[in-house]
Amino acid sequence: MKRVTVTAEQCPRISKAFLEERKSIGEWWFRQEYGYEFMEIVDAVFTYDMVAASMSDEIKPLFEMM
């Protein structure tokens, strides 16, 4: 399956004026909402890398899942 990514700036139905107005929400929010970027929040307790590092297929679960 081929993955297709289209940002708001690449969509012909969304005007450049609309996007310029939306930039007033700040770069981080704009990229998250209109740039097809999913970023970590700055005040998160755990980063994505920390959570990913905590998982392992080598450790057996304490009990079986049903």
Buried (B, 14 or more C-beta within 10 A) or exposed (E): EEEEEEEBEEEEEBEEEEBEEBEEEEEEBBBBEBBEEEEEEEEEEEEEEEEEEEEEEEEEEEEEEE
